[in-house]
Amino acid sequence: MREFKNRRNPILPLEFHIPDSEAHVMPDGKLYLYGSFDDREDVYCSDRYRVVSTPDMEHWTIHDVSLTGQEIPWFNDPDAPKYQGIDWTHPTPFIRKMLENMAADGEDMKEQFEKAAENEKPPLLFAPDCIEKDGKYYLYFCMTDDSEGVAVSDRPEGPFTDPVQLPCGGIDPAIFIDDDGQAYYYWGQLFSHGVKLNEDMISFDEGAVVHDLVTEEEHYFHEGSSMRKIRDTYYYVYADMERGKPTALGYSTGKSPLGPFTYRGIVIDNDHCDPESWNNHGSIECVNGQWYVFYHRCSRGTQRYRRLCAEPITINPDGTIDEVKMTSQGVGNPFAPGETMMGYQACELHGKVYIGVEEQLKDSAGNCYEEKLTNLHAGDEIYFRYVESAKDWTKVRLITAGSGKVTVWMNGKIAGSITVEGKTGITKLTEAEIGMPAGRYEVVLKVDAAEGLEIFEVTVE
């Protein structure tokens, strides 16, 4: 178990990558986050889950492992029931594009999937969800073989035991209990499916499944189902393809848990969190009277190593949700004058720059900077949102390695520039004067020149 304090993005200590976050306030009044666990560059997720909790969005606990893939008895069992996941023969725009790309490369998709189905897969656990009913906590999960299941615990953080396979196949399960106590189960990719759960919370009538609740073609649905109810409206939140790739969390609404649903828009888009940004998966939840969106951002120049983040959102009187930008400040106040912004807290990146790992570099005081902004080139842009001061802004400080020149922009206006002269691998503190009136600002560092330049810390005051 790990306890810590933080109100900034990313939320978790750097060694913990918990994406696909489903957020639920449980009966004890605490918020619990259920997600997958990234720890490899070559594949999404891993073979274990860890639950995160907080009583106040500031003091956090990362609990011990709650379930492992090795505990699932039917995984890679040739005699276990097999259920189809995504239907790759269904001609959605996404599938058509994949087929065209593979055909252009001389690959046969059908042959690839048949071959993959024959191979033994690692017991990876993909995105989960969890709900409480009658004092029991039900964790719904999915795996690399398209199987889905549920495990049970007496505690919201687990451990979860006695896994049972569900009669369906696919990814990204979601669970929702309506005001009348009826539970609903959702899953799917490109086409979503939903069904009423039986009273036991671990079974359902296969003949009662409603298909195509939201789809790629009509609702921009890619994956990552999540259901909430606000007043008398049901909100289906998911990874949204409207902008060409599923980096956004979008939502559709309806007057019934099983639809029909109408597409309403995007809540947040993590595009440009990294040059390789590709997917998003998260949820919305009301905590102590404030609604938040929980989502992830990838790092290290890959689609993986995704990080848990959160932003406050507004549910308007007409039921719509305003789109919000990714921020560095997260659920806290804007950064104060003189408050350090770590390089890994940059919330938007343009160009070749990404947040990379630095395990050994130490400064003269012995401080170790575990991650940094690296691979900087002329033309790159680095965003930090937001800083705020009652006094004029007069100074910028950078801790860097290498050399280069950076122009500081605040709310779209040039505040000043800073030239760094140093050697690769050796950290250096450089400061320069800037000029900008008091107020709240988005800070953008635009790289004019870079020679081995890396940025560890940014401070404005």
C-alpha positions as CSV (number, residue, x, y, z in Angstrom):
1,M,0.0,0.0,0.0
2,R,1.2,3.5,-0.8
3,E,-0.1,6.7,0.6
4,F,0.6,10.2,-0.7
5,K,-0.8,13.7,-1.1
6,N,-1.4,15.5,-4.4
7,R,-3.9,17.7,-6.3
8,R,-1.9,18.0,-9.5
9,N,-1.8,16.0,-12.8
10,P,-0.8,13.3,-13.1
11,I,-2.3,12.1,-9.8
12,L,-0.2,9.1,-9.0
13,P,3.5,8.8,-8.2
14,L,5.5,8.3,-11.4
15,E,6.0,4.5,-11.0
16,F,2.3,3.8,-11.0
17,H,0.5,3.9,-14.3
18,I,-3.3,3.2,-13.8
19,P,-5.3,4.1,-16.9
20,D,-8.9,3.3,-17.9
21,S,-10.2,4.7,-14.6
22,E,-13.7,4.0,-13.4
23,A,-14.5,6.3,-10.5
24,H,-17.1,5.5,-7.9
25,V,-18.0,7.0,-4.5
26,M,-18.7,3.9,-2.4
27,P,-20.9,3.7,0.8
28,D,-17.9,4.6,3.1
29,G,-17.9,8.1,1.4
30,K,-14.5,7.6,-0.3
31,L,-13.9,7.8,-4.0
32,Y,-12.4,4.6,-5.5
33,L,-10.8,4.3,-8.9
34,Y,-10.7,1.0,-10.7
35,G,-8.3,0.8,-13.7
36,S,-5.9,-1.4,-15.5
37,F,-2.2,-1.3,-14.8
38,D,0.4,-0.4,-17.4
39,D,4.0,-1.6,-16.9
40,R,5.2,-2.6,-20.4
41,E,6.0,-0.7,-23.5
42,D,5.0,-3.5,-25.9
43,V,1.4,-4.2,-24.8
44,Y,-1.4,-2.4,-23.0
45,C,-2.1,-3.3,-19.4
46,S,-0.6,-6.1,-17.3
47,D,-1.6,-9.2,-15.3
48,R,-2.8,-7.3,-12.2
49,Y,-5.1,-4.6,-10.8
50,R,-4.5,-2.1,-8.0
51,V,-7.3,0.1,-6.6
52,V,-6.8,3.8,-5.8
53,S,-8.9,5.6,-3.2
54,T,-9.2,9.1,-1.7
55,P,-11.5,10.7,0.9
56,D,-11.0,14.3,-0.4
57,M,-9.2,14.4,-3.8
58,E,-6.0,15.2,-2.1
59,H,-4.9,12.4,0.2
60,W,-4.6,9.2,-1.9
61,T,-4.0,5.5,-1.2
62,I,-2.8,3.0,-3.8
63,H,-3.9,-0.3,-2.3
64,D,-2.2,-3.7,-2.7
65,V,-2.8,-5.9,-5.7
66,S,-6.6,-6.7,-5.8
67,L,-6.6,-9.4,-8.5
68,T,-4.2,-11.1,-10.9
69,G,-4.6,-12.8,-14.3
70,Q,-3.1,-16.0,-12.9
71,E,-6.1,-16.3,-10.6
72,I,-8.6,-16.7,-13.5
73,P,-9.3,-20.4,-13.9
74,W,-10.7,-20.4,-17.4
75,F,-8.0,-18.4,-19.0
76,N,-6.2,-20.4,-21.7
77,D,-8.3,-23.4,-20.8
78,P,-9.3,-25.1,-24.1
79,D,-12.5,-26.5,-22.5
80,A,-13.7,-23.1,-21.3
81,P,-16.6,-21.4,-23.2
82,K,-15.5,-19.1,-26.0
83,Y,-17.4,-16.0,-26.9
84,Q,-16.8,-13.7,-29.8
85,G,-15.4,-10.2,-29.1
86,I,-15.3,-7.6,-31.8
87,D,-16.8,-8.6,-35.1
88,W,-14.1,-7.7,-37.5
89,T,-16.3,-8.6,-40.5
90,H,-18.7,-5.8,-39.6
91,P,-17.8,-2.9,-42.1
92,T,-17.4,0.1,-39.8
93,P,-15.2,2.9,-41.1
94,F,-12.5,1.9,-38.5
95,I,-12.5,-1.7,-39.7
96,R,-12.5,-0.7,-43.3
97,K,-9.5,1.5,-42.8
98,M,-7.7,-1.3,-41.0
99,L,-8.4,-3.7,-43.7
100,E,-7.3,-1.3,-46.4
101,N,-4.0,-0.6,-44.5
102,M,-3.3,-4.2,-44.0
103,A,-4.1,-5.1,-47.6
104,A,-1.7,-2.4,-48.7
105,D,1.0,-4.0,-46.6
106,G,0.2,-7.4,-48.1
107,E,-1.4,-8.7,-44.8
108,D,-4.5,-10.8,-44.5
109,M,-6.5,-9.8,-41.4
110,K,-8.5,-13.0,-41.2
111,E,-5.4,-15.1,-41.3
112,Q,-3.7,-12.9,-38.7
113,F,-6.6,-13.2,-36.3
114,E,-7.0,-17.0,-36.8
115,K,-3.3,-17.4,-36.1
116,A,-3.5,-15.2,-33.0
117,A,-6.4,-17.2,-31.7
118,E,-4.3,-20.4,-31.9
119,N,-1.5,-18.9,-29.8
120,E,-1.5,-19.0,-26.0
121,K,-1.9,-15.5,-24.6
122,P,-0.5,-13.9,-21.5
123,P,-3.1,-13.5,-18.7
124,L,-3.4,-9.8,-19.1
125,L,-6.3,-7.9,-17.4
126,F,-7.8,-5.1,-19.3
127,A,-10.1,-2.3,-18.1
128,P,-12.4,-3.2,-15.2
129,D,-15.3,-1.7,-13.3
130,C,-16.7,-2.2,-9.8
131,I,-20.0,-1.6,-7.9
132,E,-21.4,-2.3,-4.5
133,K,-24.6,-4.1,-3.7
134,D,-25.8,-5.4,-0.4
135,G,-22.4,-5.0,1.2
136,K,-20.6,-6.9,-1.5
137,Y,-18.2,-5.4,-4.1
138,Y,-18.4,-6.9,-7.6
139,L,-15.4,-6.3,-9.9
140,Y,-16.1,-6.9,-13.6
141,F,-13.0,-7.5,-15.8
142,C,-11.9,-8.7,-19.2
143,M,-8.8,-10.4,-20.6
144,T,-6.7,-10.9,-23.7
145,D,-8.7,-13.9,-24.8
146,D,-11.9,-11.8,-25.1
147,S,-13.3,-13.4,-22.0
148,E,-15.2,-11.4,-19.3
149,G,-15.8,-12.2,-15.7
150,V,-16.7,-11.0,-12.2
151,A,-15.0,-11.5,-8.9
152,V,-16.3,-10.5,-5.4
153,S,-15.0,-8.9,-2.2
154,D,-16.2,-7.6,1.1
155,R,-14.1,-4.5,0.7
156,P,-14.0,-1.9,-2.1
157,E,-10.2,-2.2,-2.5
158,G,-10.3,-6.0,-2.6
159,P,-8.8,-8.5,-2.8
160,F,-11.4,-9.9,-5.2
161,T,-11.9,-13.7,-5.2
162,D,-14.0,-16.5,-6.7
163,P,-14.0,-15.3,-10.3
164,V,-16.9,-16.4,-12.5
165,Q,-16.9,-16.2,-16.3
166,L,-19.7,-14.2,-17.9
167,P,-21.5,-15.5,-21.1
168,C,-20.1,-12.8,-23.4
169,G,-16.9,-11.8,-25.1
170,G,-15.2,-8.5,-25.7
171,I,-13.5,-5.7,-23.7
172,D,-14.1,-2.9,-21.3
173,P,-17.0,-3.9,-19.1
174,A,-19.1,-1.3,-17.3
175,I,-21.6,-1.7,-14.4
176,F,-24.5,0.5,-13.4
177,I,-27.2,0.2,-10.8
178,D,-30.3,2.3,-11.3
179,D,-32.5,3.9,-8.7
180,D,-34.8,0.9,-8.5
181,G,-31.9,-1.4,-7.7
182,Q,-31.7,-3.0,-11.1
183,A,-28.1,-3.6,-12.3
184,Y,-27.0,-3.2,-15.9
185,Y,-23.9,-4.6,-17.6
186,Y,-22.2,-3.0,-20.7
187,W,-19.3,-4.0,-22.9
188,G,-17.9,-3.9,-26.4
189,Q,-15.7,-2.2,-29.0
190,L,-17.0,-0.2,-32.0
191,F,-20.5,-1.7,-31.1
192,S,-21.6,-1.7,-27.5
193,H,-23.9,-4.2,-25.8
194,G,-26.0,-3.9,-22.7
195,V,-28.1,-6.3,-20.6
196,K,-29.9,-6.4,-17.2
197,L,-28.0,-8.5,-14.7
198,N,-29.7,-11.1,-12.6
199,E,-30.1,-10.5,-8.8
200,D,-27.0,-12.5,-8.2
201,M,-24.9,-9.8,-10.0
202,I,-22.9,-12.6,-11.7
203,S,-25.2,-13.8,-14.5
204,F,-27.6,-12.6,-17.2
205,D,-30.0,-13.9,-19.8
206,E,-28.0,-14.1,-23.1
207,G,-31.2,-13.7,-25.1
208,A,-32.0,-10.4,-23.4
209,V,-28.8,-8.6,-24.6
210,V,-29.5,-5.3,-26.5
211,H,-26.9,-4.8,-29.2
212,D,-25.6,-1.6,-30.8
213,L,-26.5,0.7,-27.9
214,V,-23.9,3.1,-29.3
215,T,-21.9,2.5,-32.4
216,E,-18.9,4.0,-34.2
217,E,-20.9,5.2,-37.2
218,E,-23.8,6.9,-35.2
219,H,-22.1,7.9,-31.9
220,Y,-18.3,7.8,-32.6
221,F,-18.1,4.9,-30.1
222,H,-14.7,3.1,-30.0
223,E,-14.5,1.4,-26.7
224,G,-14.5,2.0,-22.9
225,S,-18.2,2.0,-21.9
226,S,-19.1,3.9,-18.7
227,M,-22.7,4.7,-17.5
228,R,-23.9,7.3,-15.1
229,K,-27.3,8.9,-14.3
230,I,-27.7,12.6,-13.7
231,R,-31.2,13.7,-12.7
232,D,-33.5,11.7,-15.1
233,T,-30.9,11.3,-17.9
234,Y,-28.5,8.4,-18.5
235,Y,-25.0,9.4,-19.7
236,Y,-23.1,6.9,-21.7
237,V,-19.4,7.9,-21.6
238,Y,-16.8,6.3,-23.9
239,A,-13.7,6.7,-26.1
240,D,-14.8,8.9,-28.9
241,M,-13.7,8.7,-32.6
242,E,-15.2,11.9,-33.8
243,R,-11.8,13.5,-34.4
244,G,-10.3,10.6,-36.2
245,K,-8.8,8.6,-33.3
246,P,-10.1,7.7,-29.9
247,T,-8.2,10.2,-27.9
248,A,-11.4,11.9,-26.7
249,L,-13.9,11.0,-24.0
250,G,-17.4,11.6,-25.6
251,Y,-20.9,11.0,-24.4
252,S,-24.4,10.1,-25.5
253,T,-27.5,10.5,-23.5
254,G,-30.9,8.7,-23.2
255,K,-33.9,8.3,-21.0
256,S,-33.4,4.6,-20.5
257,P,-30.3,2.6,-19.3
258,L,-30.6,0.6,-22.6
259,G,-31.2,3.5,-24.9
260,P,-31.8,4.7,-27.4
261,F,-28.9,7.2,-27.0
262,T,-28.2,10.5,-28.8
263,Y,-24.7,11.7,-29.3
264,R,-24.0,14.9,-27.4
265,G,-20.3,15.8,-27.7
266,I,-16.8,15.5,-26.2
267,V,-15.9,16.0,-22.5
268,I,-12.1,16.0,-22.9
269,D,-9.5,15.1,-25.5
270,N,-6.0,13.8,-24.6
271,D,-4.6,14.4,-28.1
272,H,-1.1,15.9,-27.9
273,C,-0.4,14.5,-24.4
274,D,2.4,12.7,-26.2
275,P,3.4,12.4,-29.9
276,E,2.0,8.9,-29.9
277,S,-1.3,9.7,-28.1
278,W,-4.0,7.2,-29.3
279,N,-6.7,6.2,-26.9
280,N,-8.6,7.4,-23.9
281,H,-10.8,5.7,-21.4
282,G,-12.4,7.1,-18.2
283,S,-15.5,8.2,-16.4
284,I,-17.3,11.0,-14.7
285,E,-18.3,11.1,-11.1
286,C,-19.6,13.6,-8.5
287,V,-17.4,13.9,-5.4
288,N,-18.5,16.1,-2.6
289,G,-20.9,18.1,-4.9
290,Q,-18.3,18.6,-7.7
291,W,-18.3,16.6,-11.0
292,Y,-15.0,15.4,-12.3
293,V,-13.8,13.7,-15.4
294,F,-11.2,11.0,-14.9
295,Y,-9.1,10.1,-17.9
296,H,-5.5,9.1,-18.8
297,R,-2.6,10.5,-20.7
298,C,0.2,8.4,-22.3
299,S,3.9,9.1,-21.9
300,R,7.5,8.1,-22.9
301,G,6.9,8.5,-26.6
302,T,4.5,5.5,-26.6
303,Q,0.8,4.7,-26.6
304,R,1.4,3.0,-23.2
305,Y,2.6,4.1,-19.7
306,R,-0.7,5.9,-19.4
307,R,-1.3,8.1,-16.3
308,L,-4.4,8.8,-14.2
309,C,-5.5,12.4,-14.5
310,A,-8.7,14.4,-13.4
311,E,-10.4,17.7,-14.2
312,P,-13.4,19.4,-12.8
313,I,-16.3,19.6,-15.2
314,T,-19.7,21.4,-15.3
315,I,-23.1,19.7,-16.0
316,N,-25.1,22.5,-17.5
317,P,-28.9,23.0,-16.7
318,D,-29.7,21.6,-20.2
319,G,-27.7,18.5,-19.4
320,T,-24.8,19.2,-21.7
321,I,-21.2,19.0,-20.5
322,D,-18.7,21.6,-21.5
323,E,-15.5,20.3,-23.0
324,V,-12.5,21.0,-20.8
325,K,-8.8,21.1,-21.6
326,M,-6.1,18.9,-20.1
327,T,-4.4,20.8,-17.3
328,S,-1.2,20.6,-15.1
329,Q,-3.0,21.9,-12.1
330,G,-5.5,19.1,-12.0
331,V,-8.2,19.3,-9.3
332,G,-6.2,21.9,-7.3
333,N,-5.8,25.7,-7.7
334,P,-3.6,27.2,-10.4
335,F,0.1,27.1,-9.6
336,A,1.2,30.0,-7.4
337,P,4.1,32.3,-8.2
338,G,7.4,30.5,-7.4
339,E,5.7,27.1,-7.3
340,T,7.6,24.6,-9.3
341,M,6.0,22.9,-12.3
342,M,7.8,19.6,-13.0
343,G,8.5,18.7,-16.6
344,Y,6.2,15.6,-16.4
345,Q,3.3,17.9,-15.4
346,A,3.2,19.5,-18.9
347,C,-0.3,18.9,-20.1
348,E,0.0,19.3,-23.9
349,L,3.0,18.8,-26.2
350,H,3.4,19.7,-29.9
351,G,6.2,18.5,-32.0
352,K,8.7,15.8,-31.1
353,V,9.1,16.4,-27.4
354,Y,7.8,13.9,-24.9
355,I,7.9,13.0,-21.2
356,G,10.8,10.6,-20.8
357,V,12.5,8.7,-18.0
358,E,15.7,9.7,-16.2
359,E,16.6,7.2,-13.6
360,Q,20.2,8.2,-12.7
361,L,20.7,11.9,-13.3
362,K,21.2,14.0,-10.1
363,D,22.0,17.6,-9.6
364,S,24.7,19.0,-7.4
365,A,22.4,18.8,-4.3
366,G,21.8,15.1,-4.9
367,N,18.2,15.6,-6.1
368,C,17.0,12.9,-8.6
369,Y,14.7,14.0,-11.4
370,E,12.9,10.8,-12.4
371,E,11.3,12.2,-15.5
372,K,11.8,15.0,-17.9
373,L,10.8,16.7,-21.1
374,T,13.2,15.2,-23.6
375,N,13.7,14.9,-27.4
376,L,13.3,18.6,-27.8
377,H,13.6,20.2,-31.3
378,A,13.2,23.6,-32.7
379,G,9.5,24.3,-33.2
380,D,8.3,22.1,-30.2
381,E,5.7,23.6,-27.9
382,I,5.1,22.7,-24.2
383,Y,2.0,23.7,-22.3
384,F,1.4,24.2,-18.6
385,R,-2.1,25.1,-17.4
386,Y,-2.5,27.2,-15.3
387,V,-0.6,29.7,-13.1
388,E,-2.1,32.6,-11.2
389,S,-0.8,35.7,-9.3
390,A,-2.1,38.9,-7.8
391,K,1.2,40.5,-8.8
392,D,2.9,41.1,-12.1
393,W,5.0,38.2,-13.5
394,T,8.7,39.1,-13.7
395,K,10.9,36.0,-13.8
396,V,11.2,32.5,-15.3
397,R,13.5,29.7,-14.1
398,L,14.3,26.5,-15.8
399,I,16.3,23.5,-14.6
400,T,17.6,21.8,-17.8
401,A,20.3,19.8,-19.4
402,G,21.9,20.6,-22.7
403,S,21.5,23.9,-24.4
404,G,19.0,25.9,-26.4
405,K,16.7,28.9,-26.5
406,V,13.0,29.0,-25.3
407,T,10.4,31.7,-25.8
408,V,7.9,32.0,-22.9
409,W,4.3,32.7,-24.0
410,M,1.5,33.5,-21.6
411,N,-2.1,33.5,-22.8
412,G,-0.8,33.8,-26.4
413,K,1.5,36.7,-25.8
414,I,5.3,36.7,-25.6
415,A,6.4,37.3,-22.0
416,G,10.1,36.8,-22.6
417,S,12.8,34.4,-23.6
418,I,15.5,32.3,-21.9
419,T,18.8,31.0,-23.3
420,V,20.3,27.9,-21.8
421,E,24.0,27.1,-22.2
422,G,25.0,23.8,-20.8
423,K,26.1,20.2,-21.6
424,T,24.0,17.1,-22.2
425,G,23.5,15.1,-19.0
426,I,24.4,18.0,-16.6
427,T,21.6,19.9,-14.9
428,K,21.7,23.6,-14.7
429,L,19.5,26.4,-13.3
430,T,18.9,29.3,-15.6
431,E,16.7,32.3,-15.1
432,A,15.6,35.3,-17.1
433,E,13.3,38.3,-16.8
434,I,9.8,38.2,-18.2
435,G,7.0,40.8,-18.2
436,M,3.3,40.1,-17.9
437,P,0.5,41.7,-15.8
438,A,-1.0,39.9,-12.8
439,G,-3.6,37.3,-13.6
440,R,-4.3,33.7,-14.6
441,Y,-2.3,32.3,-17.5
442,E,-1.6,29.3,-19.7
443,V,2.2,29.1,-20.0
444,V,3.7,27.8,-23.2
445,L,7.4,27.2,-23.8
446,K,8.2,27.4,-27.5
447,V,11.6,25.9,-28.4
448,D,13.6,28.1,-30.8
449,A,16.8,26.1,-30.7
450,A,17.8,22.9,-29.0
451,E,21.1,20.9,-28.7
452,G,20.5,18.0,-26.3
453,L,18.0,20.2,-24.5
454,E,16.0,18.6,-21.7
455,I,13.7,20.3,-19.2
456,F,13.2,19.1,-15.7
457,E,11.5,22.0,-13.9
458,V,9.7,25.3,-14.8
459,T,9.0,28.1,-12.4
460,V,7.5,31.5,-13.1
461,E,7.0,34.3,-10.6
